[in-house]
Amino acid sequence: MLTGKFPTTIGTNTPVTQPQQPFASARTKIPTRQAIALISEHGDPAAEIGKDAAGGQNVYVRQVGEALARLGWQVDMFTRKSSPDDATIVQHTPHCRTIRLIAGPETYIPRDELFQYMPDFVDALQKFQQKEGTNYPLAHTNYWMSGWVGLELKRRQNIQLIHTYHSLGAVKYQSVSEIPAIAQTRLDVEKQLLEQAHSIVATSPQEKADLENLVSRIGNIDIIPCGTDVSTFHPISKADARKQLGIGTKEKVVLYVGRFDKRKGIETLVRATGELREKLEYSAEIDPQNLKLLIVGGSDPNEADGAERRRIEKIVTELDLHANTEFVGMVGHDRLALYYTAADVCVIPSHYEPFGLVAIEAMACGTPVVASAVGGLKFTVISEETGLLVPPHDVSKFAHAIGRILTDEVWARKMRKQASARVHQNFSWTGVAIQLSDLYRYLLAQSLIGSGLTRISSNPAALLPKLIAS
């Protein structure tokens, strides 16, 4: 029952008790800004990154939301409440907040089991609007289940609907051995979204091509990449970073950042590290004992991703890589830049990535990337210039690519400069938010004026509107 007092958090640490009204807001009631809804049913924007399902989608929604608020919007980010101990409202900035809706049990639920609670999510969101007297003429949904919520809101309220997939079922199911029972429902919803949303925001040309080739030729697709916080992720002294982390100057550091999930390909990286170590035993270029694999991310071994972590730990034991491997665990964003900078190479061995936030975070810090040649990674990483792209699952080619960067310091130094420059020029959150803001205003204006409205983008690679008369 949605009544009584609800705890709110300002920033990340300061609890505040709201007034008696359900879902009371800390912001002023004077309607000086246009309110918009960002919907992320399982990717809680206020969650601690790296825990359970918290990853790139959480970062995207939170960073986009805060950046849009700085551009003049009132941004309300809706997610599902997964713990009774979590604050119902988290006020990130004066005009950007996360609102956790009760939809099903207040506990962690695996994504493939969440869809049954989406009707409750829609009802709770509409109840919130009624209580606050807030109208959202536009919703930007994230992931297919949030997209279903958006389609239902569009049916009931005639909103402007923008959707970002983050992961595409038509691609994902090609690389998994067990297809979940919800698969066909997901594929149907993803097709409906492409054909009925006012705009699909693809984060790379590769994702746009996948949508057109695997989902439907009908739909409006705009290419707007993900971004990174260039004030946090930027080149700093490698010596200072290693000193703060207690890493020796002679160590050759291979870095993985992300959650424990089979689709992230951590096993490929571990086996590649083992193969590289064997090769180094017959080479005088690097002392095998100085080869260091840092695995950053994941939660407690007993949490949802614990089974995959234990499986990876078992492989490390089988390959006798204990002396070369460290499971760092979760790291806050304030220290993550230290790990990127301290590393000689960051490896992203994912089976599929629609974009790959880790790649641009690492490159922003001036760290070359070795990544699978899949999805958006083929867009973010320029092979031979900012890193290397290799086939997914290919242990030997990953080992060879990592070895190339570790043993060629002159080339690696050149790549570090090129990687940082590419990110700072193309992938800041402010730049991403400006493009999204332009798209939102265009769609809102189009809804009022009609489909004859045209718009010329100053960055044709970022926004390519396709107007279809309705």
C-alpha positions in Angstrom: 0.0 0.0 0.0 1.5 3.3 -1.1 0.9 5.4 2.0 2.8 6.9 5.0 6.3 8.3 5.2 9.0 7.3 2.8 12.8 7.8 3.5 14.7 9.8 0.9 18.4 10.0 0.3 20.1 13.2 -0.9 23.2 12.4 -2.8 24.3 9.0 -1.5 24.6 9.2 2.3 22.3 11.7 3.9 18.8 10.3 4.9 15.9 12.7 4.8 12.3 12.1 6.0 9.7 13.4 3.6 6.4 14.8 4.6 3.2 12.7 5.0 2.2 12.6 1.4 3.0 9.4 -0.4 6.1 9.7 -2.7 6.6 13.3 -1.4 9.3 15.2 -3.3 12.1 17.4 -2.1 11.8 19.6 -5.1 9.7 22.7 -5.4 6.1 22.4 -6.5 6.4 25.4 -8.8 6.3 23.9 -12.4 9.3 25.7 -13.8 10.7 22.7 -15.7 9.3 20.1 -18.1 9.1 16.8 -16.3 10.2 13.7 -18.2 10.4 10.0 -17.1 13.4 7.7 -17.5 12.3 4.1 -16.9 14.7 1.4 -15.9 12.8 -1.4 -14.3 15.7 -3.5 -13.0 18.6 -1.2 -13.5 18.3 1.0 -10.4 20.1 4.3 -11.1 20.8 4.7 -7.4 22.2 1.2 -6.9 25.8 0.5 -6.1 27.5 -0.3 -9.4 28.8 -3.8 -9.7 26.4 -5.4 -7.3 23.9 -8.0 -8.5 22.4 -6.6 -11.7 23.9 -3.2 -11.4 26.1 -2.4 -14.4 26.3 -0.3 -17.6 22.5 0.3 -17.8 22.5 1.8 -14.2 25.4 4.1 -15.1 23.7 5.1 -18.4 20.4 6.1 -16.8 21.9 7.8 -13.8 24.4 9.8 -15.8 22.0 10.7 -18.6 19.4 11.8 -16.0 21.7 14.0 -14.1 23.1 15.6 -17.3 19.6 16.2 -18.6 18.7 17.9 -15.3 21.6 20.3 -15.8 20.2 21.1 -19.2 16.9 22.3 -17.7 14.7 19.2 -17.5 13.0 17.8 -14.4 14.1 14.2 -14.5 12.3 11.4 -12.6 13.9 8.0 -13.0 11.7 5.1 -12.2 12.9 1.6 -11.1 11.6 -1.3 -9.2 12.1 -1.4 -5.4 14.1 -4.6 -4.7 14.5 -4.3 -0.9 12.3 -2.9 1.9 15.4 -1.2 3.3 16.0 0.9 0.2 14.8 4.5 0.2 11.7 5.0 -1.9 13.0 8.3 -3.3 16.7 9.2 -3.8 17.3 12.8 -4.6 20.5 12.9 -6.7 20.4 16.6 -7.6 17.6 19.3 -7.1 16.0 18.3 -10.4 16.9 14.6 -10.7 15.7 11.8 -8.5 15.2 8.0 -8.5 11.8 6.8 -7.6 11.5 3.1 -6.6 8.1 1.6 -7.3 6.6 -1.4 -5.6 6.0 -4.0 -8.3 6.1 -7.6 -6.9 8.1 -8.7 -3.8 10.6 -6.2 -2.4 13.5 -8.5 -3.1 16.0 -9.2 -5.8 14.4 -11.1 -8.7 16.4 -12.3 -11.7 15.6 -10.4 -14.9 14.1 -13.4 -16.6 11.4 -13.6 -13.9 10.5 -9.9 -13.7 8.1 -9.5 -16.6 5.1 -10.8 -14.6 5.3 -7.8 -12.4 5.4 -5.1 -15.1 1.6 -4.5 -15.0 2.0 -3.7 -11.3 4.9 -1.3 -12.3 2.6 0.5 -14.7 -0.1 0.9 -12.1 2.4 2.1 -9.5 3.9 4.7 -11.8 0.4 6.0 -12.7 -0.5 6.1 -9.1 2.6 8.2 -8.4 1.7 10.6 -11.1 -1.8 11.1 -9.7 -0.5 11.6 -6.2 2.0 14.2 -7.3 -0.1 15.8 -10.0 2.9 15.3 -12.4 2.4 14.8 -16.1 5.1 13.1 -18.2 4.5 13.8 -21.9 7.7 11.9 -22.8 9.3 8.7 -21.4 12.7 7.2 -22.3 12.6 3.5 -21.5 15.6 1.2 -21.0 15.7 -2.5 -21.6 12.8 -4.5 -23.1 10.6 -4.8 -20.0 10.8 -1.1 -19.4 9.9 -0.8 -23.0 6.8 -2.8 -22.4 5.9 -0.4 -19.6 6.4 2.5 -22.1 4.2 0.9 -24.7 1.4 0.5 -22.1 1.8 4.1 -21.0 1.7 5.2 -24.6 -1.5 3.3 -25.1 -3.1 4.8 -21.9 -1.6 8.3 -22.0 -0.4 8.9 -25.5 3.1 9.8 -24.5 6.2 10.3 -26.7 8.1 7.1 -26.3 11.9 6.8 -26.8 13.6 3.5 -26.1 17.2 2.2 -25.7 17.6 -1.6 -25.8 20.9 -2.0 -23.9 20.8 -5.7 -24.9 19.0 -7.2 -27.9 17.4 -10.6 -27.5 17.8 -11.4 -31.2 21.6 -11.1 -30.7 21.9 -12.4 -27.2 20.0 -15.7 -27.9 22.5 -16.5 -30.6 25.3 -16.8 -28.0 23.6 -18.6 -25.1 23.2 -22.4 -24.7 19.9 -22.2 -22.8 17.1 -20.1 -24.1 14.8 -18.8 -21.3 11.1 -19.4 -21.3 10.5 -15.6 -21.6 12.5 -15.4 -24.9 9.7 -15.3 -27.3 7.8 -12.7 -25.3 11.0 -10.6 -25.2 11.5 -10.9 -29.0 7.9 -9.9 -29.6 8.1 -6.8 -27.4 11.4 -5.7 -28.9 9.9 -5.9 -32.4 6.8 -4.0 -31.2 9.1 -1.3 -29.7 11.0 -0.8 -32.9 7.9 -0.5 -34.9 5.8 1.6 -32.5 8.2 3.8 -30.4 8.6 7.4 -31.6 12.4 6.9 -31.6 14.8 4.1 -30.9 18.2 5.3 -29.6 20.9 3.0 -30.8 24.2 3.5 -29.2 26.3 2.5 -32.2 26.0 2.0 -36.0 26.4 -1.8 -35.3 23.3 -1.8 -33.1 21.3 0.0 -35.7 22.3 -2.5 -38.3 21.4 -5.4 -35.9 17.9 -3.9 -35.3 17.3 -3.5 -39.0 18.6 -6.9 -40.0 17.3 -9.0 -37.1 14.2 -7.3 -35.7 12.4 -5.1 -38.3 12.9 -2.7 -41.2 10.1 -0.6 -39.8 11.0 2.1 -37.2 12.8 5.3 -36.5 16.3 4.8 -35.2 18.6 7.6 -34.0 22.3 6.9 -33.2 23.4 8.5 -30.0 26.4 6.8 -28.2 26.8 6.2 -24.5 29.2 8.4 -22.6 31.5 8.6 -19.7 32.3 11.1 -16.9 35.5 12.7 -18.3 35.9 14.6 -15.1 36.4 11.3 -13.3 38.0 9.2 -16.1 40.9 11.0 -17.6 44.7 10.5 -17.8 46.6 10.7 -14.5 50.0 9.7 -13.4 50.4 5.9 -13.8 53.2 5.9 -11.1 50.9 7.7 -8.7 48.0 5.4 -9.4 50.1 2.3 -8.8 51.5 3.7 -5.6 48.0 4.3 -4.3 47.0 0.8 -5.2 50.2 -0.9 -4.0 51.1 -2.2 -7.4 54.8 -2.6 -8.3 56.4 -0.6 -11.1 57.6 -3.8 -12.8 54.3 -5.6 -12.9 52.4 -6.0 -16.2 48.8 -5.5 -15.3 45.9 -6.9 -17.2 42.6 -5.5 -16.0 39.0 -6.8 -16.2 36.1 -4.6 -14.9 32.6 -5.8 -14.8 30.1 -8.2 -13.1 30.4 -12.0 -13.0 28.3 -13.3 -15.9 29.1 -16.0 -18.4 28.3 -13.7 -21.2 31.1 -11.4 -20.1 33.7 -14.0 -21.2 35.8 -13.9 -18.0 36.8 -17.5 -18.6 38.3 -16.6 -22.0 40.4 -13.9 -20.3 41.6 -16.2 -17.5 42.6 -18.9 -20.0 44.3 -16.4 -22.2 46.3 -15.1 -19.2 47.4 -18.7 -18.5 48.4 -19.2 -22.1 50.3 -15.9 -22.2 52.2 -16.8 -19.0 53.3 -20.1 -20.6 54.6 -18.2 -23.6 56.5 -15.8 -21.4 58.3 -18.6 -19.7 60.1 -19.2 -23.0 60.7 -15.5 -23.6 63.0 -12.9 -22.0 60.6 -10.0 -22.7 58.6 -10.2 -19.5 59.1 -12.1 -16.2 56.1 -14.4 -15.9 55.9 -13.7 -12.2 55.3 -10.0 -13.1 52.1 -10.8 -15.1 49.2 -9.7 -13.0 45.5 -10.2 -13.7 43.1 -7.9 -11.7 39.5 -8.8 -11.8 37.5 -5.8 -10.6 33.8 -6.0 -9.9 31.1 -8.4 -8.7 29.6 -8.6 -5.3 29.9 -11.0 -2.4 30.5 -14.6 -3.4 27.1 -15.5 -1.8 25.2 -12.9 -3.9 23.4 -13.5 -7.2 26.6 -13.6 -9.3 28.5 -15.7 -6.8 28.1 -18.9 -8.7 29.9 -17.5 -11.7 32.6 -16.1 -9.5 33.2 -19.4 -7.9 33.4 -21.1 -11.3 36.0 -18.6 -12.4 38.0 -19.1 -9.2 38.0 -22.8 -9.9 39.5 -22.2 -13.4 42.2 -20.0 -11.8 43.0 -22.9 -9.5 43.1 -25.4 -12.3 45.5 -23.2 -14.3 47.6 -22.5 -11.2 47.2 -18.8 -11.7 46.7 -17.8 -8.0 50.0 -16.0 -7.8 49.1 -14.0 -11.0 45.4 -13.3 -10.2 43.6 -11.0 -7.8 39.9 -10.7 -7.3 39.6 -7.1 -6.2 35.8 -7.0 -5.7 33.6 -4.0 -6.0 35.3 -0.6 -6.4 33.7 2.8 -6.2 33.9 5.1 -9.2 36.1 7.4 -7.2 38.8 4.7 -7.2 38.0 2.9 -10.4 40.0 5.4 -12.5 43.1 4.4 -10.4 42.7 0.8 -11.6 42.2 1.8 -15.2 45.3 4.1 -15.1 47.5 1.5 -13.3 46.7 -1.2 -15.8 48.8 -1.8 -18.9 45.8 -3.1 -20.8 42.0 -3.4 -20.1 40.4 -6.5 -21.6 36.7 -6.8 -22.5 36.1 -10.5 -23.6 32.3 -10.2 -23.8 30.3 -12.5 -26.0 28.2 -9.4 -26.9 28.1 -5.8 -25.9 25.6 -3.3 -27.5 28.1 -0.5 -26.5 30.6 -1.3 -23.8 31.0 1.4 -21.2 34.1 -0.1 -19.7 35.9 0.4 -23.0 35.4 4.1 -23.1 36.1 4.5 -19.3 39.4 2.7 -19.8 40.3 4.6 -22.9 39.4 7.9 -21.3 42.1 7.1 -18.7 44.6 6.4 -21.5 44.5 2.6 -21.2 44.6 0.5 -24.4 41.8 -2.0 -24.7 41.7 -5.6 -26.0 38.0 -6.4 -26.8 35.8 -8.9 -28.5 34.9 -7.8 -32.0 31.2 -7.7 -31.3 28.4 -5.2 -31.2 29.3 -1.6 -30.1 32.8 -2.5 -29.2 33.6 -2.4 -33.0 32.4 1.2 -32.8 34.1 2.4 -29.6 37.5 0.6 -30.0 39.5 1.4 -33.1 41.7 -1.6 -33.7 45.5 -0.9 -33.9 44.9 2.7 -32.8 43.1 2.7 -29.4 43.4 -1.1 -28.8 42.8 -4.4 -30.5 39.7 -6.3 -31.5 39.7 -10.1 -31.6 37.1 -12.8 -32.1 35.1 -13.6 -29.0 35.9 -16.9 -27.2 39.3 -17.2 -29.0 41.7 -17.8 -26.1 44.8 -17.8 -28.2 44.0 -14.6 -30.1 43.2 -12.8 -26.8 46.6 -14.0 -25.4 48.4 -12.8 -28.5 46.7 -9.4 -28.5 47.4 -8.8 -24.8 51.0 -9.9 -25.3 51.5 -7.5 -28.2 50.5 -4.5 -26.0 52.5 -5.6 -23.0 55.7 -6.1 -24.9 55.6 -3.0 -27.2 55.9 0.0 -24.9 56.4 2.6 -27.6 53.3 1.5 -29.5 51.3 1.2 -26.2 52.3 4.8 -25.3 51.0 6.0 -28.6 47.7 4.1 -28.2 47.2 5.6 -24.7 47.2 9.1 -26.2 44.9 8.2 -29.0 42.5 6.4 -26.8 42.1 9.3 -24.4 41.7 11.8 -27.2 39.0 9.7 -28.9 36.8 9.5 -25.7 37.2 13.1 -24.7 36.2 14.3 -28.2 33.3 11.9 -28.7 31.9 10.3 -25.6 31.2 12.8 -22.8 27.9 12.5 -20.9 27.2 16.2 -21.5 27.5 15.7 -25.2 25.3 12.6 -25.1 22.7 14.5 -23.0 22.7 17.5 -25.4 21.9 15.1 -28.3 19.1 13.4 -26.3 17.7 16.7 -25.2 17.5 17.9 -28.8 15.7 14.6 -29.7 13.2 15.0 -26.8 12.4 18.6 -27.8 12.1 17.7 -31.4 9.6 14.8 -30.6 7.6 17.0 -28.2 7.4 19.7 -30.8 6.4 17.2 -33.4 3.6 15.9 -31.2 2.2 19.4 -31.1 2.8 20.7 -34.6 2.6 17.5 -36.6 4.8 15.2 -38.5 5.7 17.9 -41.0 8.3 19.3 -38.6 11.9 18.9 -39.9 15.1 19.3 -38.1 18.7 19.4 -39.3 21.3 18.0 -36.9 24.8 19.5 -36.6 26.1 16.0 -36.0 24.6 13.7 -38.6 26.4 10.7 -37.1 24.7 11.4 -33.8 21.1 12.1 -34.8 19.5 10.8 -38.0 15.8 11.4 -37.7 13.5 9.5 -40.1 10.1 11.2 -40.3 7.2 8.9 -41.1 3.8 10.7 -41.5 1.3 9.3 -39.0 
